[in-house]
Amino acid sequence: MSDNVSILLVEDELNFGSVLSQFLTLHGFNVTWAKNGAEAWSVIKSDRSFDCCVLDVMMPEMDGFTLGEEIKRSSPEIPFVFLTARSLKEDIIRGFKAGAHDYITKPFDSEILVYKIRALMERRAAPPKPIAQATIGGFEFDPELQTLRFGQDERHLSPKETKLLGALATHLNEVVSREDLVTAAWEEDSYFTRRSMDVYISKLRKYLQQDPGVVLTSVHGGGYKLEVISAAES
């Protein structure tokens, strides 16, 4: 998955930047290394073909948060990850508000960064699966009409509710990861989209209470599972 993946690494600490650039290159990434935020911004303005940016935060001329905000504004299709020693809650929240797809605090294992980048690229490359009409216990789910029918009771769903229920229904009785659900409904994974997803999951769980045999459960550390339980099991 690393082949032909183009990464802009922005790191002003020369020794660390050199080592990390070489490490990512050895793992098959095409790496462009910018030594500060202003240089990186100049590179992005002239070349918007990067698949991912890895940004330090504390840099001269333009800090990483400001750079991330500029990337989000001008090139929202380019995901970026913060890689920084700033680990306060306020900094992490600011990073996700800037549009980051991940926030990794130093010190860290470089191999973990490689796998995080690969996972991000795989999620972006995976084509969305078409959602077909589905029977979920006593419900009839029509994603095209965005409706959930239980007997004579028909409920119109929002686009986000439809996408989330579609992803869960496609994998009925299986665990669907939080990352996959967020990507299915929002096409990006961040702190704020995850918080929004929890609200929508609560709404879906309330809708599905009409049928006691349909259960939407959270799986610790895993995600969510939409199950149809038989009368014998319940």
C-alpha positions in Angstrom: 0.0 0.0 0.0 3.0 2.3 0.4 4.0 2.2 -3.3 3.4 5.5 -5.1 2.0 7.1 -2.0 3.3 10.7 -1.9 3.9 12.2 1.5 4.9 15.7 2.5 6.8 15.6 5.8 7.1 18.9 7.6 9.6 18.8 10.4 12.0 21.6 11.4 14.2 19.4 13.7 16.9 18.4 11.2 18.2 15.2 12.7 14.7 13.8 13.4 13.4 15.0 10.1 16.2 13.3 8.2 15.8 10.0 10.1 12.0 9.9 9.7 12.2 10.8 6.0 14.7 8.0 5.4 12.5 5.6 7.4 9.4 6.4 5.4 11.3 6.1 2.2 12.6 2.7 3.2 9.0 1.6 3.7 8.1 2.5 0.1 6.7 6.1 0.5 7.7 8.9 -1.8 8.7 11.6 0.7 9.2 15.3 0.2 10.7 16.9 3.3 10.0 20.6 4.1 12.0 22.2 7.0 9.4 24.6 8.2 5.7 25.6 7.8 6.3 28.4 5.3 8.4 26.2 3.0 5.7 23.5 3.2 3.0 25.9 2.3 5.0 27.0 -0.7 5.4 23.4 -1.8 1.7 22.6 -1.4 0.7 25.7 -3.4 2.8 24.5 -6.3 2.0 20.8 -6.0 -1.3 19.6 -4.7 -0.8 16.0 -5.6 0.3 14.8 -2.1 -1.6 11.8 -0.8 -0.9 12.7 2.9 0.9 15.3 5.0 2.7 14.7 8.3 3.0 17.9 10.2 5.0 19.0 13.2 3.3 21.7 15.2 6.1 23.9 16.8 7.9 25.3 13.7 9.3 28.7 12.8 7.6 31.0 10.2 4.3 29.1 10.2 3.2 26.7 12.9 1.7 23.3 12.1 -1.8 24.3 13.3 -1.9 27.3 10.9 -0.5 25.1 8.1 -3.1 22.5 8.7 -5.9 25.1 8.6 -4.5 26.4 5.2 -4.4 22.8 3.8 -7.9 22.2 4.9 -9.1 25.4 3.3 -7.2 25.2 0.0 -6.8 21.4 -0.5 -9.4 19.6 1.6 -8.8 16.4 -0.3 -5.3 16.0 1.2 -5.5 14.4 4.6 -2.9 15.4 7.2 -1.6 14.0 10.5 0.0 16.0 13.3 3.2 14.5 14.8 4.2 16.6 17.8 5.4 16.8 21.4 2.4 18.9 22.3 0.2 16.5 24.2 -2.1 18.7 26.2 -5.8 18.1 25.7 -6.3 21.7 24.4 -3.6 21.1 21.7 -5.1 17.8 20.6 -8.6 19.4 20.3 -7.1 22.3 18.4 -5.4 19.8 16.0 -8.6 18.0 15.2 -10.5 21.3 14.8 -7.8 22.3 12.2 -8.9 19.2 10.3 -6.4 16.6 11.2 -7.1 12.9 10.5 -4.9 11.8 13.4 -2.7 13.3 16.2 0.4 11.4 17.3 2.4 12.6 20.2 6.2 12.3 20.5 7.9 10.1 21.4 6.3 7.4 19.2 7.1 4.2 17.3 7.9 5.1 13.7 6.4 1.8 12.5 3.1 2.7 14.1 3.1 5.9 12.0 3.7 3.8 8.9 0.7 1.6 9.6 -1.5 4.6 10.5 -0.7 6.2 7.1 -1.3 2.9 5.3 -4.7 2.5 7.1 -5.6 6.1 6.2 -4.8 5.4 2.5 -6.7 2.2 2.4 -9.8 3.9 3.8 -9.6 6.6 1.2 -9.0 4.1 -1.6 -11.8 1.7 -0.7 -14.8 2.3 -3.0 -18.0 2.8 -1.1 -20.2 -0.3 -1.2 -23.6 0.1 -2.7 -26.4 -0.1 -0.1 -29.3 -2.4 -1.1 -32.8 -2.6 0.4 -32.6 -4.8 3.5 -34.9 -6.5 5.9 -33.7 -6.0 9.5 -35.9 -8.1 11.8 -39.3 -6.6 11.5 -38.0 -3.5 9.7 -37.8 -2.7 6.0 -34.9 -0.4 5.2 -34.8 1.4 1.9 -31.6 3.5 1.6 -32.6 5.0 -1.8 -35.8 6.5 -0.3 -34.1 6.9 3.1 -36.9 5.2 4.9 -37.2 2.7 7.8 -40.6 1.0 7.9 -41.9 -1.1 10.8 -45.4 -2.4 9.9 -47.5 0.7 9.0 -45.0 3.1 10.7 -42.6 4.7 8.3 -39.7 6.9 9.4 -37.7 9.1 7.1 -34.0 9.1 7.9 -31.4 11.8 7.4 -28.6 11.1 4.9 -26.1 10.4 7.8 -28.5 8.0 9.5 -29.1 6.2 6.2 -25.3 5.8 5.6 -24.7 4.5 9.1 -27.6 2.1 9.1 -26.6 0.9 5.6 -23.0 0.2 6.7 -24.4 -1.7 9.8 -27.0 -3.6 7.8 -24.4 -4.6 5.2 -22.6 -6.4 8.0 -25.6 -7.6 9.9 -24.6 -9.6 13.1 -20.9 -8.5 12.6 -18.8 -5.9 14.3 -18.3 -2.8 12.2 -15.3 -0.7 13.4 -15.9 2.9 14.4 -13.4 4.0 11.8 -15.3 2.2 9.0 -18.6 3.7 10.2 -17.2 7.3 10.4 -15.7 6.9 6.9 -19.0 5.5 5.5 -21.0 8.5 6.7 -18.5 11.4 6.7 -15.7 10.2 4.4 -13.1 11.4 7.0 -12.2 10.3 10.4 -11.6 12.9 13.1 -12.4 13.5 16.8 -15.5 15.6 15.9 -16.9 13.3 13.3 -16.7 10.5 15.9 -18.5 12.5 18.5 -21.2 13.3 15.9 -21.4 9.6 15.0 -22.2 8.7 18.6 -25.2 11.0 18.5 -26.5 9.4 15.3 -26.0 5.9 16.7 -28.1 6.8 19.7 -30.9 8.0 17.4 -30.7 4.8 15.4 -30.8 2.7 18.6 -34.0 4.6 19.6 -35.6 4.0 16.3 -34.8 0.3 16.4 -36.4 -0.2 19.8 -39.7 -0.9 18.0 -38.5 -4.4 17.4 -37.1 -6.0 20.6 -35.4 -8.6 18.4 -33.2 -6.0 16.8 -30.3 -4.8 18.9 -27.6 -2.2 18.2 -24.8 -2.8 20.6 -21.4 -1.1 21.2 -18.4 -3.4 21.3 -15.7 -2.2 23.7 -12.6 -1.2 21.7 -14.2 -2.5 18.5 -17.1 -0.6 17.1 -20.8 -1.4 16.8 -22.9 -4.5 16.0 -26.4 -4.6 14.5 -27.9 -7.9 15.5 -31.2 -9.7 14.8 -31.9 -11.9 17.8 -34.4 -14.8 17.5 -37.3 -15.2 20.0 -35.5 -18.2 21.5 -32.4 -16.2 22.1 -34.2 -13.2 23.6 
